[in-house]
Amino acid sequence: MLVGKLGEDALAAGAIGITYFNLMFYFLIGVSSALDTLGAQAYGADDKAGVISWSAVAAHPLRGLVVSPVRYMVFAARLVFSS
């Protein structure tokens, strides 16, 4: 990313975006690794309720991490472009 040429504000916004992305990426890698192991153990034990349970546990944080920023971006875009 070459946002430094765009100015200080663009550079700061780019740094915040990259920081947020890295935090979410590493968090999701850790959570998915843990839930993959737990889901595989439930599947190996032929525990269908456990597989469904761990799938639901995996889906909730993913939904929250994806839907919240998208809602914010849509709301912010409406504010910016409504004038």
Long-range contacts (C-beta under 8 A, 24 or more apart in sequence): 20-69, 24-65, 27-65, 28-61, 28-62, 28-65, 31-58, 31-61, 32-58
